[in-house]
Every structure is written in C-alpha cells, then in structure tokens.
Amino acid sequence: MMAQWAAGWAAHQPDKPAIVHEGGIVTYAGLARRIERAAAALSEAGVGRGDRVAQLGLNSPDTLVLLFACARLGAILVTLNWRLTPAELQAIVGDCTPKLGWIDPDFAAALPGLPRLASLAGNGPAPADGQDDDGVLLVYTSGTTGRPKGALLTQRALTWNAINGLHANDLTAADRVLTVLPMFHVGGLNIQTTPALFAGATVVLERRFTPEGFCAALAAHRPSLTLLVPAVMQALLRHPDFAMADLSCLRLIMTGSSTVPAALIDPFHARGVPVGQVYGSTETGPTAICLRADRAMAKIGSCGAPAPHVDVRVVDEAGHDVADGVSGEILVRGPNVMAGYWNDPGATAAALEGGWYRTGDIGHRDADGCFWIDDRKKDVVISGGENIYPAELEAVLAACEGIAEATVVGRADPRWGEVPVAVVVSALTEAEILGLFEGRLARYKHPRAVAFVDRLPRNVMGKVLKHEVRTWLGG
C-alpha cells in the first residue's frame, strides 16, 4: 500500500530530508506524521474509500501529503490543472464529484461551490482501509472528442510506475531530485517525484519553473536528477544565468512529453550531462519506455526500450505485430496502466483492448530494441509540454455563425515546439476569431494565429484532411 512508503523509510532514516521546499525541510519521519494527520483530517471530514478529493494549486508538499493520505484511506486524489479556466475546472469537478477540495487561496474563485477541507491536521488515528487495487489518482486529459477524460490510476499502478522509474533514472536513496514541472501532470508527479519517495531519496520541490529559480536550486541543493520538457529546456538555454550555472551535480536530465529536437539536447551533452527520455501518457502512469543515461548520447531522438515491467508492441492496422524498422501503432501493457476512464466505459473499452493500451502513436523499433516515435496521435498539439486537443478549439469555432468551416492543427514553433493554428473559411478578422476563446479555454490552448482559406480539403466522407492542412501550413 502506498501509504506505507513514507512510514517505511521513516523507520530507517527518520531525520533524512524527504522534501525540501521554499527553505523548509520535511523529514521522512515528518512526512509520515503529516500523512497520518492528513488522513485523519480527511476521515473526520467524511472522506472514505472511493471518495474523491480535489487539489488545485502550485507545487507544494501538500499535494504529496494528500496523495499518500488518500492512499491510506482508499480515497482518490484529483489533481487539477491550475492553468484551466474556471469553466473547464468546474466541468471536471462536475464529472468526478469530489467530496471536498484543498485549494490554494490564489485559485479559490475558480471553484466557489466546492466544499473545502479546513486543515490537513486531524486529531485521531486515521483508518487504513486502502488496498493496492483501489484508485488513488485521477488525472484529466483532454480527449480527441474535445471532452476531458479522467484516467484512473490505482495504488498498484503508481507502485509499479515507481519501480519503472527507479530503473529509468537509476534512482536510489542517495539521489536528490529537483522537481520544477507541475505535479498536476503525471510527468511532474510520477516520472521522478513519487519514485524518489519510493526510493527514500530527497525531492527538492519548486512551486513552479522559472529559469532563475532553477539555477538557484542547482547552486543551493546540488540535485543529481531533474525532469525538463522541451519548452523548459529552451527557456533555460536562452537565459543568461544558465550559461554560468554549474551542472556538475546533475548525472541525468530526463525529458519527454513530445519529440525533443537534438538542438535542445546537444547543449546539455556538450556540458557533460546526458539527456534521457521517457515515453508514455497519463494512461500509462506515465513511464512505459525509457532512454536511460547509458544510451542517452548514442540514441539521441529515441525514447529507448520498454521499462522492465512493461510490454510494448508495434502493430499494423489489423493488429498484427510488425518487423523491426516498420512503423505501426504502439501498444502498451503493464501493471502501471490505468484502470480506465472515469464515467466513460465506452472510451475505456476503445483504449484498452485485451489488456493492451492503444496509444494512437505511430512508431517503430530498431534492431537494438529501441523505440522511435514517428508521428504522434493524429490531432494532438504538444505545446510547451502541454497537450492541446484541436477538438476543444474546433468546438468553439463551430459555435460561431460567422465561420463556415474550421479546423485546428499544429504548426512548428521554435520556442514551444508546436502551437495551435486555426484554419478557417470566414469573413471575420483574425482578432475577432481569436477573441472567441477568451474566457472559454485556458490561454495556453488558444490558437496563436488564424489562416484563411477558400475551403478545407476533405475526403469522400467529408472528413477534413488534416495532413494536407499541416503540409500547407508547413507544420
């Protein structure tokens, strides 16, 4: 059971820092106590097995305390993306119906009707009803239908993901992990952070990423591991402080979330720091395939080999395995894979076939057993590490009477990797079309530009041929 991780390490190294955050230190003994008290507080507030608890805020030890407190009770933590609009957050809360929330004051106005937990410090002993097969983490990921889907990960899935994380990062109790990515994503939470606590390591937790804060944390805490997405890597490389930063403490930087260009990797390799990669998704915990430090410099561009407790196949359209070097859809199976989508049995059945998760990503395996991603899911735009699904944006455009036809595709961008672009048949101005998204969707999802065409290319069934649109845009 996940709740035992901190208590187990507290018995061996009670005074060792588990979490370092904003000048404060939470030891393993202190973390175990905080989890116990938080579980008691949740129980006293009526939270029990299967109940959902929503959390909204920047990175804080509270997120980790709540996760393990929910594990103790058999409850489910719902980590909410603070970049979403109030309307988007309210739709998610309406779907998963949390019993209560733990909300940072800065975000309180976004969810005015959600009951709040008054404190994470309960009084009595907390029940220990949680089991390995209980759901413990519910993370919403926007679906290709435009409606967010909640991927439910069990305690068993997070435990096996942690084991895969130990292998991917060669993580031990001696490591110090610098976490700068948001923990409302499984990447920031589960690629290095929860595996570090499983291993008895120390997590240096930043509230959010800034180049200045990253460089200061390097100097002050000398971390051995960190996780960066391409947009963060680029921000660091462009910042004047980074050129003078001492990277000698880092033995590995992990990256992922999208295709990572060699131009972002090479500068780190030139300074002696290998850049590995993790391939996966919210649905896989996420660690499914990993490029470890020992292959990082020889296999730039590859996402590596399957994690030890994960099976990966590459199949053709008929579901048959293809030969090495041949592209096909990547399927993933393992104990780290989600139990299913919350309140969506149809989507669950479509995504999980015979125990295999259908990623929708196209890739191939080389003769060395390493995997390469050739194309991503058909529509997703990955901008600065965030998944943006065009269907959400297209729904906004479709509701406007002044737009005859519309689609949204990704266009290559030197800073963000990709940005969404609206391609429309309309007499409206670009400013009028971009204004449709204000207050409707999170700003990072907004199209960065509008392209006007006389008509959209379609097949005989009327479906927009997005690959032709992308080619026309040069994306």
C-alpha angles and dihedrals in degrees: 000000000000094000089069094063096084095037091051093053091042088063091056104033109013096164098045115112111254096175130017112194132166094336095315128108128213110196122207090255089049092048092052090051093048091050091050092050093045091050089051091050092050092047092049088052090056100261113146142156113327095010119130125233117194121214124192123177148078120297112301138151085251090074092058093042090052093048093055093039089055089049090055092053097039089245128137127243116214109202109204125208107240090203092070123097120253089254092055093046092048091052090054093047089048090055099048098029101212116209089224143340141233103213130178110238090240090064100036094109092061095069107028096160099050114104111240132224106237098209143357090224112089125178113221133053113288123235117249101212099135119118132194093253094051118109110250107166128042115188122180119221121182110250129220088251088064094248117108115244123208113227110208116213120191128218088253091053093052091047093052090043088055090051090051088048092055089055095044094052100027082237120187138164088268093067129100112207120203109209115194102147119091115271093216084083121069088232096062092038105039113024094071111342104068091033087056091056090045088054096045093247128139123261117208101202123201118195090228138339123278124155090234093051092047093052091046091051090050090055097041102040106021096216120201097206137031140165122226133175120216095261090053092047090053093048090053094047091052096047118097094221092060096063089064097038117119107236096175092107093061115089093175141011115200122205139172141122092116142010107305115214119225089236088071095043101045097066091057092046089050088059092050099258116124116222114214127185138223122205121198143089142239087276093057098048077251112267108093105130125020140186105213128207094261092063100029098101095040097048105041108172096024121108090214133228132325116284111255096260097041131087118210129190134182111212139180125234090279092055095253121139114254129216125262111282093027118111123232143136116303116234123191131199129178146109089273093066119107123265089231145283118307112254092349114100092162094057090043092054091048093049099042113051117173091339093309121117111223105219097188087221121126118222146134140225121234128218091268092058095254121136127226126195110227099178136358129231108310099259111014118118113205108203120175091340094308122116112231116188113205093214090072092054093041090056089059092049093046091057092060114092091205093065117078098184133003143173135169126219137165124262124196113259126188094219106035101027090236137009129196117252125192114223110196148171102220146120092223120107124253090249092053092051095046089049090063090075098054109118092357102083135014111279094243088063095054117112111258092211144005124229119198122215136172091234140348120248111250138178125235090276091056096251116144112250097228095180088063091049091050091049091051090051092046091239 
